[in-house]
Amino acid sequence: MLEALKREKVEMPQRFNDLTIQRLDSSPADVWCERTILGLVLGILVFSPLATGAVRPQDFVIVQWLVLGVLAVWAVRLCISPRRSLTWPPMCWAVVAFLAYALGRYATAEIEYLARQEVIKVFVYGCLFLAILNNLRRAENVQIIVATLILLGMGIGLYALVQFLTDSNSVWHFLRPDNYRKRGSGTFICPNNLAGYLEMLFPLALAYTIYRTNPTEETGKSQVAVQRFDGSTIQRLVRRRGGGYLRKIFVGYACLAIFVGIIVSVSRGGWLATGVAISFLLLWLALKAGYRLQALGILAVLGITTAVFLTRADLSFNRHNQMKFESQTADLRIRIWKSAWKMWQDHLVWGVGPAHFDYRYRQYRQADTQTQNRPDRVHNDYLNTLVDWGIVGGVIVASAWALFFSGVIRNWRSLERLNPAFLLGASVGLAAVLVHSFFDFNMHIPANAILALTLVALLAGHFNSSTLQPFNSSTLLRIGVILLLLGAIGALGYQTWRGTREQRWLTAAENHPHYSTARLAAWEQAFAVEPKNFETAYNIGETLRLQSWHGAEGYEHLTAQAMEWFAKASALNPRDPYSPMRYGMCLHWLRRHDEAAPYFHRAIQLDPNSYYVTAHMGWHHIQLREWDRAKFWMEESFRLLWDGNNIARTYYPI
């Protein structure tokens, strides 16, 4: 039957393509491998946004375990299905090139631990992209993934609405910063990250709400062929998949809930990106016969919804204050961009290193009150890429996106015949997050990055001429791919196991009282597992320093131990100003005042415009009884930050 189906493929409907025949030719074991991969990918897609975006290391390590499972099942599937083809659209070369560049850049990075954690993320994303591309291309898998994402987006959007209406400042059992009050963030901590996530799903849900499934396509010889091969599998493959009115209504409500989630996030970048997406999508539908009235109706509903919520917000005093905060963050964002631009100009070709921006930023920090907090990222994905990876990395990333969108445009007609709703919704959703990336760092939030690469992989998997046909008959190539997968599993597995053990002890330390002996022991266990983590070394040193400052018998020994740990932290991260500063404080505590000055000057050199470091420089001069210098540095600290500057406020009266 299968051979006859292959011979008559040219007479079959459009849906009967190579994927259909490959599915019919699959063994039960191969089918179960595919279903297992689908289940693991769905687990990643659901877990990552629910776990506050998987930004915490202890959450991302779970994603790593799930990706390891995907790679292991993929390797098994290749072993039991030697005729399986390898999907390799042109953008895969850019993906592999960036993976190779990331490994090379890691080898030359100044802060090894930061670079390794960032490269692990890049490696996880690349492996997940290739796995989805090669294992979940069938229409059934796409529909299951889309349905799951829309349902998930609806739930997160409604959660954000509840946060907005109840003025709740909690996400699960976490408390958000106070400046996020009266803004919905759903299961994310930052409302901007919620907007970045939902703006990718909103065009997808809207396209599935509006698009109609064509009436029966199986006519003529195609209908005869379907009747000839009337097995249950073929019947299931060719039946019309549009769904009834109830499903359309449900997707429509989900679409509205996602849109409301974007509104209550009060993310101006998210609003702009969503507005661009809606304009393009409705304009495209308005140009197609039969969709103009629907496009106008959808526009009216969205406009009324927006007006209602904006009116509600204008009547809220808290909401009014929040809008003032938004105007301040816009100015802060520009200040961060200016510092990042200078940083990139000083490291034009190769960048400062993977994930190095936050620590290198301190030398470029502007001398004002608004820039005193740690920015973590540039708040612009494009500039962040240039800062961390340089022109070389930026060109590779840009080429990957260019190859992807050129493939979408080149294959638009064929993709539109297969699944027009997914094609339009996913493409517009990806364009929306790229617009938002000018104002935030959504691609550095694991949940958002995973969603984006999933949509890219599902679209790229249907590009014409994307299959390497020699893979079907080349045993050598198949063995080579399997060996690469085994190597990836081994490397990622080792790092994941190591990270799991480290996070176990770090989590245990968080559950103990501050500066207690139990917390100190847990940190020491974590450092034994991961001796490159400078933050753990610093925390151990700080705990010992505070214990020694009680002045009990043996405090000199505790202080000496603290100094050893601060020295380790400085060696592991030479860009951190706090470790040398604390080392100098320990010297003062041991009454070795003349030796402390170089360490405080080093801290000032690393972070010259920090109110915290300048206040400690004033404290240093107080220990030396140099009152004029102490007064100067305390006033400098007040100039950088007045409210909340407890150190300067305590010591300035002296």
Disulfide bonds with the S-S distance in Angstrom:
none
